[in-house]
Amino acid sequence: VWQSTDVGVTWTKVNDDYNGEGEHIKAGAVDSNDNIFIIEGDEDVWKSIDSGTGWTKVNDSDFNGGNGDAKGMTALLVGTDLTFQARSCELANCSDESFSGSYTNPSGENLSVSANRYFQYKASFSSDASDMTPKLYNVSIDYTVLSSEPSDSEAPAITLISPTNNTGDNDGDITLSYNITDDSDIANCSLIINDVINQTDSNVTKNMTQEFMLNNLTARIYMWGVNCTDSFGNEGSSETRQFSAILTTEFSGDTTDLSVTDVSNIANLIIENISAGKIVFQESVDLSSGANIDGNVSISFNSIEISTDTLPALNKSANVYVYSLDYIDPTPVLNSVECPSSICTEISYENGTFVFSVTQFSVYSTKETPINDDSSDSTSQPSVGGNCYNEWTCTGWSECTSENIQKRTCSYIGTCNVHEDKPKETQDCIYISSEPEKNIIKLEPVFDMLLEIPTIYKDISVEDDLVVIMKLTDIKLSGKSDIIINFKIIDEDNNILLERSETIAVENKANLLREFELPENTKDGLYQLEATLFYGNNYELKVVGSDTFNVKRVVVVNYNLIIIVLFSVIGTIIYIAFKQRKIKYIFMKGIKNSIIDKKIRRKLEIKPKKS
C-alpha cells in the first residue's frame, strides 16, 4: 500500500502486505473521516483508520453473498454541523442575558459561564442528509458550590436621623426617621419610647429613610430609639435620643421653631401672637421637661400673661411687645396696677407697638400715662383725644380648693363702652391636704394612688434621706402595663430642687417605697414632693399626687471630743490634788466602796496602792 500526500507527485509505501493473502484490491475509497476502505478479489472488505498503516477485515468473506463481483467503490460525503451555546442569568426566564459560544463538531470542549442562579443551554444540529434525525445524546454540567446556604451573623446597623438629640416638638405630632443597613433582608423594626415598644413596622426597606409617626403627645420629655431584626434573627439597637413635646399651636409668627433647637438651653425664646403681641426672653430657658405653652401662656389684645405657678421655667426676664395700641403715651401695667420701675422698663413706642422689658412674669397690660392738670390736684385722665382704654382690676387668687381650682374676681375700670379682654377668673391648681389619705386623685376606672411621707420623715435634716410611700390600688389596666413615674421636689418659690423618672410594670396593685438623697445645698424650709404617673398607649394620661416636708439643718455635736476634754480636765485636777497631798488614797473597784480604817490596815498589813 502506497500513500501520496502531494497530489500524486511522490509516494511512500506504508504497508508491504496489508492482508497477508494472495488476493488483490479491486476497489478502494476514503470517507469523510479519512478512513480507507478496500474490496479484494474475493470480495472481502478491509478498513484502515491510520492512513493505510494498519488494516482490519470488517467482514469475513464475500460482502454481497455471491451477487456478482464489485467493480468499484466510492465515499458518500455528507455535510453535518453541531453548535452548542449557553447563558447565565439572574432572571428565571433568562430574558436579561444572551447566548454565548459557537462550537462546531465539539468533542468535550468546556464552555465556561459566570456564576449565577439560572442557566440555559441549547444545541443545534444540521446535516445535508434528509434521512438523518438529529438527537442530543448527552450533556454534562460541572459546577462549584460557593455557599450551600446564605449566612449573616452581623446585627443590623441603625442610624437615627431626626429629630436630633435634645430638640423639641411644637404641636404634639412628630415624625421619627431613621436608616438601616444590613447584609440580609430586614424582618421588622420597632420604635422604643421610654424603654417600651410603641409600634412595630414589618415592611422595612434597608438603605432608605424609614419613619415612625407619633400624634397627640402630651407635654413632657420622651426617650426614643429603634430596634431592628434581620431575616437571620440578628437584633440591632440604635442610640437613645430624647425630645420634648412643647405645645405652641396657638402661636405663630416669630415663635421659636423648637424642632431644630436644643430645648435645654433656648437662647432668645420667642412666643408670638401676630395680632396681639409677643414675648422675647432675654435669659436662656430650659424646657427639656416639656411644656404646655398653649395652656399656660396667653397673648391677647393688651394682655400678656404667663402662669408661672405651673410653668416656672418661663419666669425669666424678657422684652414684651404689645401690638395695635392707640395710646398717646402708654405705660406698663402689672396685675392691674402701674408696673414699678424695678420690674418694668419702657424701651420704645412706635406705630402702635409698645415695647418694655420685665424682670419676671405675671399678668402685663398697658394703659395711657396719666396727665397732670395744673389747675387742680394731680388726677388720672383715662382717655385723651377721644381715645379709650380697656383695664381690669382683679382680686388675688383664692386658696386651692379640693376640686383643684383657684378663683378670683375681676372688675372693669377702663373707659371703653365695650369691655374687652377680661382676664381669666379661674385656673387649675393642685390641692394638698394636711391629711395624706386625702391626697388621692381618682382616675376612674383606672386606679387610685396614695402618696405619703411617713411622719418621722416630715422633719428631716439635709443629711437625712427622704422616704416616700406610694400605694397604687384598684388597678384596672389591661394586663401588666408600664407606667412612668416622674418625681419632683419643689421649694416654696416653685424652683425644682430635684427631679428623676423611672418606669415600672404594674398589674393588680403596687406598693412602692422610694428614697431621695437631698442636694448638699438644700436650704431650710418647706418643700413639696410631687409624683406624676404617666400611662396609656402613648403615656398621654397622668395622675398627680404630692406631700410636704420640712428641712432643718442640725448642729452636729462631737461627743468624742467632749469626752476627751472632760477626761483631760479630771486628770489635771487629780494631778494637782496629789501634788497638794489632799488626796491620800484611791478607792479601787471591788472593795464595795467602804473605807478601811488605818488601824485595820496596819493589823491586816494592807498598804494603800499608789496610783
Secondary structure, DSSP 8 states (H G I E B T S, - for coil): -EE-SSTTSS-EE--S-SSSSS--EEEEEE-TT--EEEEETT--EEEESSTTSS-EESSSS-TTSSS------------EEEEEEEEEESSTT-TT---B---SS-SS--------SEEEEEEEEEES-TT--------------S-SS----S--EEEEEES-TTEEESSS-EEEEEEEE-SS-EEEEEEEETTEEEEEES---TTS-EEEEE-S--SSEEEEEEEEEETT--EEE---EEEEEEE-TT--TT---GGGS-TTSBTT-EEEETTTEEEEESS-B--TT-EEHHHHEEEETTEEEE-TTT-GGG-S-EEEEE-S---SSEEEEETTEE--TTTEEEEEEETTEEEEEESS-SEEEEEE-----TTSS----S-STT-----EEE-------TTSEEE--EEE--S-SS------SEEE-----SSGGG-B--BTTTBEEEEE--GGGSEE-TTSEEEEEEEEES---SSSEEEEEEEEEE-TTS-EEEEEEEEEEESS-EEEEEEEE--TT--SEEEEEEEEEEESTTS-EEEEEEEEEEE-------HHHHHHHHHHHHHHHHHHHHHTT-------TTSTT----HHHHHHHT------
